[in-house]
Amino acid sequence: GFFGGLDDFIRGRVELAARVAVEIRFQDGHILTCGADGPSGIGAKAKTEEQHLTDFHEHVNYGGKPIAKDTANAIVSQISRLEEMEDVRDILCLLT
């Protein structure tokens, strides 16, 4: 591939898959750089359960149909006992 041996180095290593670097060079010579050293929630950047819950409650408000807080809490409650549920499709009822 374009990056030679880098493809083989990254293959199968999820913690490296999202590493990116962006550099923008302006006509006046100014350079703006930004990077991410991998996805959050994996490996050294693992999240606590509380951080995952905070992210979940933030993300359910995105999009054209935000999920009400009570509904989001009910989803979390059901997912926390997923192994005990007879039919996991019951979770989908909360989304309709």
N, C-alpha and C positions, 0 to 999 in steps of 0.2 A: 504494500500500500504506500501511500504518500509519505508516511512517517517511518517507513522501513521496519525495523525491529520493534518499534513502539507498539504496534498492533499486537504482537505476540506477548509483550510485557503486560499489557492491560487485559488481554483476553481472560475472562473468568475472575477478574478482580474488581468486583463492584465498587469497592471503596475508591478506586482510581478512575472509574469510567466517567465521572462528571467533572474532572479537573479541566478548567478552562482558563485561558488568559486572553484578554482583549487589549489591544493597543491602538489608540486612535492618534494619528499624526495630523496636526492642523497645518494649514499653509504658512502660518506665521512661525512654525517650528515648535510650537507647544505640543507636548505629548501627554495624553491622558491614558493611564493604564488601570485595569481592574481585573481581578481574578477571583476564582473560587477553587479551593483545594480539595473539593469533593463534596458529595451530598451529606447533608446533615442527617443524623439518625443512624449512621453506620460506623462501626469501628470506633476510632478515637473520638468521633463526634456523636456518639450515641446519646440519645435523649432519655430523660426520665419519663415515667408514665405521666407525670404532671405536665411536662413539656408537650408530650404527644396530645394530651387532652386539650391543652391551650391551643395548639395548632388546629386540632379538629374543630373546636368551637369557632375559631377565626375563619377557617376555610369553608364551613357550611354556610357562611354568609355571602360567599362569592356567587356570581352567576345571576341568572334571571329569576331564579326561584329560591331565595334564601330559606333556610330551614329554621323554624321557630326554636327558641331556646329550650322549651319544654320537650319538643320533639327530639332535638339533639341529645338532651339528657336521657330520654327513653331509649334512643339508639345505643348510647354508651352503656346503659344498664343491660340491654339485651346482649350486646357484644361481649360484655364482661362475663356472661354465663353461656357463651356460645356452645360449649361442649355439652351442656345440660339441656339445650333446646331440642324439641322433637323435630321441628321444622324451621330451618333458618330463614325460609321465605317470609316468616312473620315479620322480620325486620323490614322487608320491602313494603309492607302495609303502612309503615310509618312514613314512607316517602311519597305516598300517593295522595 
